[in-house]
Amino acid sequence: MDWTPFLILGGFFAFMYMFIIRPQRQRQKQMRELMDSLSVGDEVVTIGGLHGKLTSVDEKVVSLQVEDGTIVVFDRESVGRRVEEDEDE
């Protein structure tokens, strides 16, 4: 019996898992952890590039203060990342 087709198929699956499926799952886990850890006062950047401070965090939406007195409401999933203190400098 020739095992070559099975080895090629197994190698292809291992390649797909290591370079596509696994990294995507890790990114999803990181985003889920970010969404769960958002709190009022966090400095964040939206996926559109808008910088601001969270003024309220609800189950589905967040309010972002972008300038003195200017508050914008976004879907919670639109938060791209949290700004760390050393990034502010």
Helices and strands as residue ranges (DSSP letters): H 4-16, I 17-21, H 22-37, E 43-46, E 51-57, E 61-67, E 70-75, G 76-78, E 79-82, G 85-87
